[in-house]
Amino acid sequence: MMRAALAALILAMVAAAMVAAGDPHRGTPLWPGARYTQEDRDRAVARGLRFMFDVAHNPDTFREYGHDLLSAFYNISITSRSGALRSTAWTMGHERALAWRRLHPTVPPGADINDFCDLVFGHDAARRLGSPDPSMQAALARSSTRFTVYDYLLFDPVVEPPPSDLPDECSKCGQQNARGATVCSRCGARLQMRNRYDLYQDALITTYSGDRAGIKLGAHYRDVLKWAPQMRPYPPRLPDNKDDYYGGVYSATHLIYTYNDYSQFRVSPDCFPLEYRHLEDNLRQAVAEKDPETMGEYLDTLRAFGLTLDNQLIRTGFEYLLGAQNRDGSWGDIHDPDPYGRYHPTWTAVDGLRDYGWTRVLPCPAP
């Protein structure tokens, strides 16, 4: 289907969704006395999704981030309550999945670990969006054994939690030093340690995605999930701990995302009480820092825990996001030169605002 025809279909779906939500002339308030209506919310979500679709048609952006954008369209298409939104996201995602297959017909012989993981993520999303490729599945499974658990995750979760003594690349000369080193062996510069919360978030995403694709990426998700108690408590926001604070927040949200299949299911607060409390306690921090990206993650995880628009925190988040949308339909800094900084805040905001079709509450993980 040509892009113009897709655009016309999307607009028709959006119009139908808005009419179905209530009187398009008066609007239905999101809650009694709310500043915004259901129609305002539906329009904001539709504009955000259309922005992501346009971003996904930029050749350079799609080449670099296509795997992530496919995941966005797929997740929206299977978890949204609105039939129109599900259909729209699926149509967008299927068209882009076919394009992704044309870009990635085989596994390049010299693919590094980052490119390889992106291929696995993109392949699985494309398969779920109606573009399977059994030969690519087999090639990825064969190629996955070229890398070790340390290539994939930088630590081995079978035997230890995310470490705090793993140095980042030297900021002065780029050398990757041995674990435990505090000064660079090449140039003598002082080294910064990798954030253990970032290591945990990446490990959750990588192993969850690999298990879902049927391709082991260093370890299994259960190997990483078992270390959740070691990551608690999460750091509060302090004047000088931005990296630790955000690393902790995103570890908490991605623990929930990967456990509930990215919002396919509800989760009881009793299963993750410290994550629930940390997110609840810090939601308003996203307003203070004018951070729509993190607000989207607060909203969809807390709503997966069962909070609704009857809750004042959720109302605060909705009002903030609906007032922070850019004129082009995006959220975030319109001057950010990195396309990820344009589409990812938009994705999280769309997820924070849309209604979900949860069917059941998951049992708690085994101790």
Secondary structure, DSSP 8 states (H G I E B T S, - for coil): --HHHHHHHHHHHHHHHHHHHS-TTT--BSSTT-SSBHHHHHHHHHHHHHHHHHHHTSHHHHHHHHHHHHHHHHHHHHHBS-HHHHHHHHHHHHHHHHHHHHH-SS--TT--HHHHHHHHHHHHHHHHTT---HHHHHHHHHHGGGS-HHHHHSS-TTT----S--B---TTT-----TT-SB-TTT--B--B--HHHHHHHHHHHHHHHHHHT---SS-HHHHHTTGGGG-S-----TT-HHHHHHHHHHHHHHHHHHTTTTTSEE-TTTSHHHHHHHHHHHHHHHHTT-HHHHHHHHHHHHHTT--TTSHHHHHHHHHHHHH--TTS--S-TT-SSTHHHHHHHHHHHHHHS-B----EE-----
